[in-house]
Amino acid sequence: MVLMLVPPHKLASWLLGVIDSALDAVGIGGGSAAEEVVYALAVVAIAVGVGWLVRWVVVLILKRLPMLRRWEFVKEMIERRVVSRCSRVIPPLLFLTLIPFAFDVNSAALSVVERVATVYLLVEMGVAVCAVLEFLWTRYDRHHNERNVPLRGVLNVGRGAVWAVVLIISVSVLINRSPTVLLTGLGAFAAALMLVFKDSLLGLVAGVQIAQNDLLRVGDWIIVPSTLANGIVTDVSLSAVKIRNWDNTIVSLPPYVLVSSSFQNWRGMSDSGVRLITRTVVIDATSVKPCTPSLIEEIAAKVPLLRDYIDSQPSGYGTGLTPVNGTVDTNLGLLRAYACLYLLSHPMVAHNQQILVSLNDQTGDGLPVQLYCYAATTDWAAFEAIQSEIVEHIVAICPTMYLTVYNSVSGKDIRPIAR
């Protein structure tokens, strides 16, 4: 199948006349092979020149007109070189229009030249269509993709479909057969093609699932337990999801790995603006004792924050997000009450979230007191500083309530027996 265009007779006739006059001037007769070669070279030069001129004029208009310069999408078109890549279609079109006059109608050379030029035209059309698709994807992703949905996989599928069509039509042009004949022959290789493009097909299905269910976005912090991935998603394409770990290493995973297995996405934490703090302080069980009135007064004098709580002597079974969970029966109960009051008064603790101080199951090391609250920030450095400050403060206040924080025996605690 050859793309045949009706040539402009006046331009072709004028060009042939000029070439004949030039060849006669140098002593070469008309109708020779030299005339065909010179005419073909002249057509190539004209096609390239016209293509360059059109590109230059269009870009100049887009840059110079004040009305167009204010349009942001025009600037993006120039930056992405969309006009330049689309204008590359003009030279092969013009070449196919003028080249038939260089050869006889039944010339075998004309058929070969036209087929090669048609394939070149199809390739340039594929480049132009991909340039438009990439421009549309970039613009939508930059200005309208508010959910930051990974759409690069869709772009890759579109480009792949374009080049598949270009390849099929190009092969049909070269072998001078209908594309349907080629497609019928390719049906026998469908199984082999599925094996070759297995990752791409699985990536396409996984990409659709990820986008449809909003499982992943560029910029999310994810952890994939079965892999080394623990960082920020930088790119989601048809064949790979790229994650930049906190040590700046890059991990690439096929999209279907995320769909077929489990992974942890911290987007909810980032969107909420708060981050969970769960820390445990282990108290030596032997330091826990009942509170006498004198002990309560002594602790209240040292810790003024507990005065109102002690005077009211609440039950310690309050309901809601931020109850003061403690008692006045033991020094450990007073510690729990103080920890709740301290967290409630801390400026960097989110008071609209659950605040809880509780006892976990006793272990051989002692009684674990768990601090459960939310930092009013998601910044990593600030979060670590807040939770460290809270734990340090609770550990430091324990001796005031005659409680001992458990610590394993070290070499300093072992004394040699005197003989």
MOWO-V313508 format. One record per residue. N is the residue number from 1. RES is the residue in one small letter. PSI is psi in radians with two decimals (999 if undefined). Layout:
# MOWO-V313508
n = [N,N]
res = [RES,RES]
psi = [PSI,PSI]
This chain:
# MOWO-V313508
n = [1,2,3,4,5,6,7,8,9,10,11,12,13,14,15,16,17,18,19,20,21,22,23,24,25,26,27,28,29,30,31,32,33,34,35,36,37,38,39,40,41,42,43,44,45,46,47,48,49,50,51,52,53,54,55,56,57,58,59,60,61,62,63,64,65,66,67,68,69,70,71,72,73,74,75,76,77,78,79,80,81,82,83,84,85,86,87,88,89,90,91,92,93,94,95,96,97,98,99,100,101,102,103,104,105,106,107,108,109,110,111,112,113,114,115,116,117,118,119,120,121,122,123,124,125,126,127,128,129,130,131,132,133,134,135,136,137,138,139,140,141,142,143,144,145,146,147,148,149,150,151,152,153,154,155,156,157,158,159,160,161,162,163,164,165,166,167,168,169,170,171,172,173,174,175,176,177,178,179,180,181,182,183,184,185,186,187,188,189,190,191,192,193,194,195,196,197,198,199,200,201,202,203,204,205,206,207,208,209,210,211,212,213,214,215,216,217,218,219,220,221,222,223,224,225,226,227,228,229,230,231,232,233,234,235,236,237,238,239,240,241,242,243,244,245,246,247,248,249,250,251,252,253,254,255,256,257,258,259,260,261,262,263,264,265,266,267,268,269,270,271,272,273,274,275,276,277,278,279,280,281,282,283,284,285,286,287,288,289,290,291,292,293,294,295,296,297,298,299,300,301,302,303,304,305,306,307,308,309,310,311,312,313,314,315,316,317,318,319,320,321,322,323,324,325,326,327,328,329,330,331,332,333,334,335,336,337,338,339,340,341,342,343,344,345,346,347,348,349,350,351,352,353,354,355,356,357,358,359,360,361,362,363,364,365,366,367,368,369,370,371,372,373,374,375,376,377,378,379,380,381,382,383,384,385,386,387,388,389,390,391,392,393,394,395,396,397,398,399,400,401,402,403,404,405,406,407,408,409,410,411,412,413,414,415,416,417,418,419]
res = [m,v,l,m,l,v,p,p,h,k,l,a,s,w,l,l,g,v,i,d,s,a,l,d,a,v,g,i,g,g,g,s,a,a,e,e,v,v,y,a,l,a,v,v,a,i,a,v,g,v,g,w,l,v,r,w,v,v,v,l,i,l,k,r,l,p,m,l,r,r,w,e,f,v,k,e,m,i,e,r,r,v,v,s,r,c,s,r,v,i,p,p,l,l,f,l,t,l,i,p,f,a,f,d,v,n,s,a,a,l,s,v,v,e,r,v,a,t,v,y,l,l,v,e,m,g,v,a,v,c,a,v,l,e,f,l,w,t,r,y,d,r,h,h,n,e,r,n,v,p,l,r,g,v,l,n,v,g,r,g,a,v,w,a,v,v,l,i,i,s,v,s,v,l,i,n,r,s,p,t,v,l,l,t,g,l,g,a,f,a,a,a,l,m,l,v,f,k,d,s,l,l,g,l,v,a,g,v,q,i,a,q,n,d,l,l,r,v,g,d,w,i,i,v,p,s,t,l,a,n,g,i,v,t,d,v,s,l,s,a,v,k,i,r,n,w,d,n,t,i,v,s,l,p,p,y,v,l,v,s,s,s,f,q,n,w,r,g,m,s,d,s,g,v,r,l,i,t,r,t,v,v,i,d,a,t,s,v,k,p,c,t,p,s,l,i,e,e,i,a,a,k,v,p,l,l,r,d,y,i,d,s,q,p,s,g,y,g,t,g,l,t,p,v,n,g,t,v,d,t,n,l,g,l,l,r,a,y,a,c,l,y,l,l,s,h,p,m,v,a,h,n,q,q,i,l,v,s,l,n,d,q,t,g,d,g,l,p,v,q,l,y,c,y,a,a,t,t,d,w,a,a,f,e,a,i,q,s,e,i,v,e,h,i,v,a,i,c,p,t,m,y,l,t,v,y,n,s,v,s,g,k,d,i,r,p,i,a,r]
psi = [2.11,2.32,1.98,2.22,2.56,2.07,2.63,1.92,-0.67,-0.83,-0.79,-0.73,-0.74,-0.75,-0.72,-0.67,-0.74,-0.77,-0.71,-0.74,-0.70,-0.71,-0.65,-0.58,-0.52,0.11,0.34,2.17,2.77,2.81,0.07,2.99,-0.54,-0.65,-0.70,-0.75,-0.81,-0.72,-0.76,-0.74,-0.66,-0.71,-0.73,-0.78,-0.76,-0.75,-0.79,-0.74,-0.76,-0.73,-0.77,-0.70,-0.75,-0.76,-0.76,-0.74,-0.79,-0.81,-0.69,-0.73,-0.75,-0.58,-0.52,-0.61,2.14,-0.67,-0.69,-0.53,-0.44,-0.23,2.17,-0.63,-0.46,-0.73,-0.73,-0.62,-0.72,-0.72,-0.69,0.01,0.69,-0.80,-0.74,-0.76,-0.56,-0.58,-0.22,-0.13,-0.43,-0.83,-0.86,-0.56,-0.82,-0.64,-0.79,-0.47,-0.64,-0.41,-0.46,-0.44,-0.21,-0.33,2.90,2.76,-0.70,0.31,2.32,-0.58,-0.68,-0.72,-0.75,-0.80,-0.75,-0.67,-0.79,-0.76,-0.62,-0.72,-0.74,-0.70,-0.74,-0.70,-0.78,-0.60,-0.68,-0.73,-0.74,-0.80,-0.73,-0.62,-0.73,-0.76,-0.76,-0.67,-0.79,-0.72,-0.77,-0.76,-0.79,-0.74,-0.57,-0.60,-0.44,-0.16,1.24,-0.58,-0.05,0.70,2.37,1.85,0.02,-0.55,-0.68,-0.73,-0.75,-0.67,-0.75,-0.78,-0.68,-0.70,-0.70,-0.84,-0.47,-0.75,-0.76,-0.75,-0.79,-0.81,-0.65,-0.78,-0.69,-0.61,-0.75,-0.66,0.00,0.82,2.81,2.52,-0.48,-0.60,-0.72,-0.73,-0.64,-0.70,-0.60,-0.34,-0.53,-0.38,0.25,-0.75,-0.77,-0.69,-0.65,-0.63,-0.71,-0.73,0.49,-0.83,-0.68,-0.71,-0.77,-0.67,-0.65,-0.83,-0.75,-0.68,-0.68,-0.73,-0.73,-0.77,-0.71,-0.72,0.03,0.81,-0.47,2.46,2.73,2.28,-0.16,2.58,2.06,2.73,2.17,1.81,-0.62,0.01,-3.05,0.09,2.11,1.50,-2.68,2.33,2.15,-0.41,2.46,1.97,-3.04,-0.51,-0.29,2.58,2.09,2.23,2.22,1.92,2.94,-0.34,0.24,0.21,2.69,2.24,2.26,2.22,2.49,2.49,-0.57,-0.32,-0.68,-0.56,-0.68,-0.40,3.12,2.61,2.76,2.19,2.17,0.29,-0.67,-0.71,-0.77,-0.73,-0.55,-0.46,0.02,2.78,2.37,2.38,2.09,1.84,2.65,2.34,2.09,2.12,2.36,2.12,-0.46,-0.26,-0.07,2.27,2.76,2.69,2.20,2.81,-0.67,-0.66,-0.69,-0.77,-0.67,-0.78,-0.70,-0.60,-0.60,-0.50,1.52,-0.45,-0.40,-0.13,-0.93,-0.67,-0.76,-0.72,-0.64,-0.38,1.08,2.91,-0.46,0.19,0.64,2.75,2.89,-3.00,-0.60,1.06,2.65,1.82,1.64,-3.14,2.97,0.26,-0.59,2.83,-0.46,-0.62,-0.66,-0.63,-0.73,-0.73,-0.72,-0.72,-0.72,-0.81,-0.66,-0.77,-0.64,-0.46,-0.08,2.25,-0.35,0.28,2.30,1.94,-0.17,0.10,2.95,2.28,2.18,2.39,2.09,2.92,2.25,3.09,2.40,2.46,3.14,-0.28,-0.37,-2.70,1.94,2.15,2.02,2.28,2.11,1.98,-3.09,2.26,2.47,0.65,2.73,-0.01,2.29,-0.91,-0.79,-0.70,-0.82,-0.66,-0.70,-0.87,-0.58,-0.75,-0.73,-0.84,-0.76,-0.73,-0.76,-0.72,-0.69,-0.48,-0.29,-0.82,-0.50,-0.51,0.28,0.67,2.55,2.22,2.29,2.44,2.30,2.66,2.32,-3.13,-0.47,-0.42,-0.10,2.14,2.41,2.56,2.20,2.36,999]
